[in-house]
Amino acid sequence: MCESLIILDQSKNGILTFCNRSKLFQLIFNNLCFELYEWELEAFKEYLFQLDASYWEKQLRHWSQQRKIPISVGKNHFIILVNKEELFEIKQLLRYKKPRPELIGYHDIDYRFIEN
């Protein structure tokens, strides 16, 4: 495992990590892997949280597939289908708390103060 990789959140089917070296977030969910910069991750989160799962389940209720909620990714011709539970789990992964920078105290600063 990369030393600069930080696990932000983890669930049964997925994991959200951040690499300090490349400054990329990596969301792995089932067999899907997304590598996103922070601004892309924020846009993806905004898109997911505005998705209306019940609307899509109602619209596609007669469809034979179990997964009925479309997540449009990138180009218009690429769509990921998830069910309500999977969408909830992805949203939970994306609700991570940003790591706060570690603050140092004045004892940690090696500085000799000289008054003139």
N, C-alpha and C positions, 0 to 999 in steps of 0.2 A: 504494500500500500504506500502511496506517495506520502512523504512526511508533511507536505504542505496542504494536505487534504483534510478538511474539517467536515464532520458529519453534523448537519444542521437538524435533520429530523429523519425518522425511520418508521416504517409501518410494515404490515404483514407482506404487502406486495411491492413496496417501493422504498426508495431512499433519496434524500436530497443532500448533496454535498457541495462544498465550495473549495476551490483550489486557489490558494494564495499566490501561487506562481503564475498561473494563466489568467487569474481573475474571472474564471468561469464557474457558473453554477451548473451542476449536473443533476438532472432529475431522471432517475431510472424507475420505471413503473412497469411491472410485468416484463414484457419483451421490448419495451420502448425506452429509448434513451434520448434525452434532450440535453444539449449543451448550450447554455444561454448566458449572455452577459447580463449584468444587473438590470439594465433598462429593458432588455428583452424579457427577462423573468417578470418584471413588474407589469409589462404589457400583457403577458400570458396570464398572469394572475387576474388582472382586471377583466380580461376576456372570460376566463373560467367562472369568476364570481358573478358575472352578469348573465351566464347561461341559465335558461329556465328549463330545468329537467322535466318538470311535469308537463310543460307545453309539448316537448318533443315526444314524451311517452304517449301523450294523448294523440298527437298527430300520426304517430307510427304504430298505434296499438294493434293494427291488423297485420303488421309486418311479421314475418316468421322468425326474424333474428331476435336473440335475447337482448343484445345491446342496441339501444335506440337513440342515444344521445350523441349527436355529432360534435366533434371538436375539430374545427378547421385549423390546419397547421400549414403555415407557409403558403404554398401555391393553392389555387382554388381546387385543383384536382386531387388533393391529398387530404383525406378526412379520416380521423380516428373515431371509432365508435366505442362508447362505454355505456355501462348501465349506471343506475343511480348510486349504487353502493361504491362503484369504482370512482365515480365523479366526486363523491363525498371524501373518499380516501385521498385522492389527489389534492383536493382543497385543504385537507388536514395537513398534508405534507408541506404545502405552500404557506401555511400559517406560522412558520417558524419565527422565532425571535432572532433578530439580527445580533450577532455576537458583539458585545460592547468591547471597545479597546481597553486593554489593561492599563490602568493608570499607575504611574510610579510616584513614590513619595519623595520628600526632599532628602531623605537618607540615602536614596539610590543614586543621587547625583554627586559625582566626584568632582567637586569644584572648590577651590580655595578662594574665599572672598577676602579681598584686601581693601581696606578703606584708606584713602589718601588723606 
